Amino acid sequence: MNFERLHPRDQLVAIMNRIYHNGMTTLSGGNLSIKDETGDIWITPSGVDKGTLTAKDMMCVQPDGTIIGPHKPSSEYPFHRAIYEQRPDLNAIVHAHPPALVSFSIVRQIPDTHIIPQANHLCGPVGYAPYALPGSEELGANIAATFSEGYNIVILENHGMAAGGSSLLTAFQRLETLDFCARTLIAAKSQGEVKTLSDAELNFFDHRHNILPEFSHVVVPSKERELRQQIIEIVHRAVDRHLMISTEGVVSARRDAHSFLITPTGRDRATLSAEDVVLIQNGAREMGKLPSRAVRLHQAIYDAHPDINCIMTAQCPHVTAYAITSGRFDSRTIPESYILLRDMPIIPFKTMYANPKEVADKVSWHDPVLLVQNDCVLTIGVNILQAFDRLEVAEFSAKSLLETAVLGQMAPIGNEEIRDLEVAFSLT
């Protein structure tokens, strides 16, 4: 699906649904707008339940001030208009009240996007706009002035956030990514000092190790079609379960001894289709498609381990909290965690791109889950469900560990019990 070819009304509904149902705003909070090629501003209405909006509810404000639609435009229309006047390169604006970003706004801080490369690449520097009365011209002037300095996403003092983009999807992805950073940073606070990346390390994100030779893929066997669909279903589930966001997360699955399927780079995870998945065969990519930047890592793992049939990488907020601090992830919480995760070794930043063979040598059935510093968690499986199970258990276990701090000191499963688990589940 080409999201940007939808009518602005339908785009607004689709993105508001994602914002509301992902818990990033409330029934009465938040607003979105799109400026189309005629200068019309399509905007969500005022006083209508954000959880039940339809295309017919969307409002249009024309350049001469004429209002078209069954409701009033959002009360925050003045700041949308002001931003568009200051930034003609922006065609869409998202405003919402995600709890984690509100937390930053009420302590008057800005989330640091230097924790993982993808976040800084998408969000860039984050601005800060001083408080003013909601819906007022003063608030519009404050926010627009901050955007005029070149920021594409702004924390609103004691209010929430606003993001802009060349498209509504881009603006939403900036919101979603900054919210991920905020949630991860909050989770990491109990684990000590947060490690950030230098500009030189951040620039590593721009590598193009996924530009492989191409081949023409004409015949798609039924087994491959089934595998493509399984990949898409698990990616969508990962997004729904907050294990991936629209710009982050990779899934691959072995097709045969010489090929595997992998998700593409630069595509919205929530709307991926089976056709978007990229076949990698004998070191070449399916013609016209660009695989994930991690494609060489996945290739190295499949080459080294014929019995691994699925690999996933994701930036889940609670697990990532351990990847950006020196906190130790202790999987000896409950039997399921230790059985599926084992000890979760930490891989230095950049290794999975600069030296994929080193990572391939590190991962095994004894170490089926790896943490990559300032990047992601990596899981493997004999099939897609097992790799996904490990991803879910890693995030759930990390959340339990982090929330333990308010209750008391963790009491891990004892060494004798661990030995019993290793014998009972053939983990040795």
Secondary structure as UniProt FT lines:
FT   HELIX           3..5
FT   HELIX           8..21
FT   TURN            22..23
FT   TURN            27..28
FT   STRAND          31..35
FT   TURN            37..38
FT   STRAND          41..43
FT   TURN            50..51
FT   HELIX           55..57
FT   STRAND          59..61
FT   TURN            63..64
FT   STRAND          67..68
FT   TURN            75..76
FT   HELIX           77..86
FT   TURN            88..89
FT   STRAND          92..96
FT   HELIX           99..106
FT   TURN            107..108
FT   HELIX           113..115
FT   HELIX           117..123
FT   STRAND          127..129
FT   TURN            134..135
FT   HELIX           137..148
FT   TURN            149..150
FT   STRAND          153..156
FT   TURN            157..159
FT   STRAND          160..165
FT   HELIX           168..188
FT   HELIX           189..191
FT   HELIX           199..203
FT   HELIX           204..206
FT   TURN            209..210
FT   STRAND          214..215
FT   HELIX           222..240
FT   TURN            241..242
FT   TURN            246..247
FT   STRAND          250..256
FT   TURN            257..258
FT   STRAND          259..262
FT   HELIX           269..271
FT   HELIX           274..276
FT   STRAND          278..281
FT   TURN            282..283
FT   STRAND          284..286
FT   TURN            287..288
FT   TURN            293..294
FT   HELIX           295..304
FT   TURN            306..307
FT   STRAND          310..314
FT   HELIX           317..323
FT   TURN            332..333
FT   HELIX           335..341
FT   TURN            342..343
FT   STRAND          346..347
FT   TURN            349..350
FT   HELIX           351..354
FT   HELIX           356..362
FT   STRAND          369..372
FT   TURN            373..375
FT   STRAND          376..381
FT   HELIX           384..404
FT   TURN            405..407
FT   HELIX           415..424
FT   TURN            425..426
//
